[in-house]
Amino acid sequence: MTGAMWLATLLTLGSADMQWAPQQSGTSVRLRGVSAVDAQVAWASGDRGTFVRTTDGGLTWKAGTVPGAEALDFRDVDAFSATTAYLLSIGAGDKSRIYKTVDGGATWSLQFTNALPGAFFDGMAFWDEQHGIAFSDPVDGHFVAVRTSDGGAHWTPVSKEAFPPALPGEAGFAASGTSIAVLGPRRVWFGMGGAAARVLASSDGGQRWTASTTPLAKGEGAGVFSLLFWSDQQGIAVGGNHQKPEDPTGNIALTRDGGRTWTVPTGARPAGYRSCVTRIPGAPGPTLVTVGPSGAELSTDGGRSWSSLGAEGFHAVAASRTGNRVWAVGETGRIAALRRVRPPPKP
């Protein structure tokens, strides 16, 4: 099915007509990150230094382990083709690393190893294959981020003076690697939690930052877990409290001014804590999918209202850049693709 046909089918259906079709990942480890390139190519990442890749739309997945990274947890993967992808591992100190492959995972180069005591990197995002940014929990009251402009060959720290002060007890979340989002050539946002569910924003590639408060849950284990923007002004934050996976309190907020202010939608909301949200490009609304350990939901109106895609749990979800594939990943190597279960109605 072509991308246009897939989208046309989706637009004639509601969530009751869609379901997750399981695929064989080739691994049993927990998968926490996923990046969809197109209808054929996608990458996922997870625990024990694991990555998996498909080049045939998910008919087959090949699992591998990054040499020397067997003890690492890859929470984030950003892929650009069947050959090129970045992985970010989390953890205190030198466990926070970034790797890159340009040969489909046959070999990996270690590009960045955190050397800042107290830092714990949560996610990364790329404006394009050469320009990217990654962020950490605050250290000594200061936010921490690094940038690259040469495909990861060099990662340069962002000046701590570029940020507003971090709040006591403020921290980021690495649940799906998507608590950081980029748009266009220069815009970037990342979400925080703990003491406050705030969003940090920059419109100049990370040189200057501002902070805004969201109505998402705050406190231990709570905050912003995933961010997504589909225009300079419109975006969504999802999260809640990961310690209460079925509690919908403070799990979603929308912005219409680039993240300066956030509001809670008045329609039906996701059923619990949600760790990731993605947009299906080309579909109006916009059309969004969000996932968490207690289930998944679909919105066709830009997040104002949601309908259930079932109670099967996932940690991360991604739509291809052309919008013709949506994959979700989770526990014990779980990978599934969103598909229709009955044909669209006749005209």
Phi, psi and omega in degrees: 000130179290165179300318180296318179295318180299315179295318180299320177297314181301319186290342178268358186242157169259182182296332180294340180267000182244149176209164178271125178259115183294147176231156183270113185277339183084009178213160177246007181280160177294128177257131186239345180228151177210142179221121182257123181274307180206196184293342184252328191248128173209153177234151173223161183219160181191203185289166176058037176066027191265142167224154174224153184215142171237145175235011181227035177074016179096000175300322174223143173238141177246124180263147177211171178233134178287122181302133181083358183243020186298338180263005186262156180247108181274103182269348186220138173223133175236114185249148180239343180193185176291344183251331190246126178204153175246145174236140174239127175258151182253167176136163180288148175062228187281004172287337176280109186219163173231128177244158177219142171238146174235011180228036175072021179093002177295322175222155180228140175252135176278112186263327185215133172231124182296133178240004182270116179302134178091348180281150180211104186281140187250333183183168178218161176206154184233132172288324175203184187297337182262332189247121181213172182210145177226150182228158184237168165303153175299153177231124179053040177081009181236139174288153184230130176208155176229151182231154172229146175232011182225040177069023177092359178298327177224137175241121186251131179296140171281136181302134180294338177288347179287342185256156165290164179297145172283150179274150175303131180081005180279140181205161177262176179232139182248028187303316183226004183074011185244020172279010171233138182221147176231161179205140178062205183273347190220341188280143179207144177225146165220150188254151182232173179206198184083246183298329180206144177267080185255161173238127174265138185224145175221138178251006183232035176077014176102011180279327178222142186228150171233161181237144175225155180260137177252162176275012177292161181302146176229168184114186182299125178077009186234155177148207181270120181252339181207139179234148177209133175234134177247000170205173178302333186254328189256132179198179183218145171237133175234158180170237186119217180240113184291345177280349178232074191297338181259006181266118182276002183300126174060044185254000182202144173208152181239151174232146176237011181225036176075014178101004178288322177226154184225142179228156177270128178295153184266348181277187178301135185249166174304153192278353181192193174305136179233134188259349183201148175220143178224160177246141176269104183299146178090341179269139180287175174122302345296165179264125186235153173230132176234148183223159174197179183294343181255006177146189183217156180220160178238138173233134177248014181228035176072026175093004180285331176212154187225149174231151190286141169252016177111168184265003178293132186271145175219160178259330185212155180215147179210141174254146178294160185294338177266357175080009186259008172211143174229123178242146174231149182227158182196213185295156174046043177074018184293127171225137178216151177246141179281131181215162176277150182249350173210154185294155177296156180295151179287146181293000000 
